[in-house]
Amino acid sequence: MRWALAAVIGCASIAAAAVASAEPPAGAAACSGCHPASTRVTSLVPRLAGLDRPVIVRAMEDFRSGKRFATVMDRIAKGFTDDEIQAIAAWYASQR
Amino acid sequence: MKAGRREFLKSAAAVTASAALFAVPAIARGAAPRVVVVGGGFAGASCARALRKTDPSIAVTLVESNATFTACPFSNAVIAGLRELSAQQFTYQRVTADGIAVAPSTATAVDAQARSVTLADGTRLPYDRLVLAPGIDIRWDALPGYDEAAAGQMPHAWKAGEQTLLLRHQLEAMEDGGLVVISAPANPFRCPPGPYERASLIAHYLKTKKPRSKLIVLDAKDAFSKQRLFQSAWNELYPGLLEWVPLSKGGNVTSVDAATRTLVTDFGRHRATVANVIPPQKAGRIADAAGVADRSGWCPIDPVTFESKLVPRIHVIGDAAIAGAMPKSAFAANSQAKTCAAAVARLVTGGSPSVPKLINTCYSLVAPDYGISIAGVYQPSGGQLAEVPGSGGVSPADAPRATRALEAALGESWFRTIAAEAFG
């Protein structure tokens, strides 16, 4: 349900403003401080744009629960709710 | 006059000619909204670019007097001879390529009523919204004996560039067996873990190149960022070499004498071979001129939009802002820049900003292959930016050396990414 809604909102804002790209949901813009937005950057940290939504959601859940090894992502994932993670994942999945 | 500057002045003149129209909101008269960003550091450059990316119809001018930006993060590695200053330096070529007008000048005054910024050459830039990202200025009146001339003898190296190299050269010229003294200021100041990363890397330099030397940190505080991690690493890596003197043990420096490189505390005098005085700081000068700094010297802001609580339509981001629980770091500056850009883009087109969530992640090197980090997630709460309960914190105290090495490498990745966000 949330998903469909996110998709509709995404389409609507793209259609409404040809000049402006869909605005990232709360928290999403901050990720690119470490996860490179630019393809020119060499980094140990993966790019998020274009990753499948469930891949991002699962990673955040596993970081948050401690199931997956982390350096900083465990501490960061704990700052986000399920809804926020879904929105961020959907937005990055729609980016290129 | 350089061609770039001439071109800029021509467009600036055109902008000034239409300044009279500014009583009417940009959107209502169909003109492109104008945003002026002052200061081309991590905050300002990131914000200017994020504005253009969010809404390419916004005309963005970035006011920055330096043709080259010299980054502070990793400049402690330059001081310790582990890195060259050139690796810290970036131009505004790609910022310009994004369609941002870079004004190679200094903002000297702001007329909040007329909504214009005055540059050093007298040019006036009208704005719908103004973003100030002036970073820090040294409070030259705060520590008796420490003025701009004294900084030539006892470098602060808290703005990267010549000061960074001066401190490095003094360390290189010092004989083995010398005494290095760092003085760290009271909160708040730019880069809370910075003095302790610097102490660590200077200790590494002394240990490997001048092992009979000693390093003392005189601190105006009894606690500091990542303290347990730093102190445990110091015990392991630099025993007997690095001594931290907290406020309660006489660490507060009350005056200095540059001629003899002496630091005076309530408890005694320290005559240093090399002295690094990290003095008290305040928001960069234009903040005061614009009336957005309060009596603390820093700028209170709204946590949703980063709009000044003192002057409407002026936003303040980066080290100059009072951002609640967020530290004065390059990552925080970048995160704030993007939040502010999203809010400003909405405001100039008559929309209302959405509630943001921000992040900070900050790496420190204790040795070249030993990194530690602090991270936090922030949201508006009670009129301030507060840490999300249960989130954030520092690297684990018991992490194996392989994790420390990984965090050192991640720190370098982080620098490349954050620099690319602003300049690449």
Interface residues (C-beta under 8 A of the other chain):
Chain A: A17 V19 A20 S21 E23 P24 A26 G27 A29 A30 C31 S32 G33 C34 H35 P36 A37 S38 R40 V41 T42 S43 L44 V45 T71 V72 R75 I76 K78 G79 F80 E84
Chain B: A50 K53 T54 D55 P56 S57 F331 N334 S335 K338 T339 A342 A345 S354 V355 P356 K357 L358 I359 T361 S373 A375 G376 V377 Y378 Q379 E387 V388 G390 S391 G392 G393 S395 T403 L406 E407 A409 L410 S413 W414 R416 T417 I418 A420 E421 G424
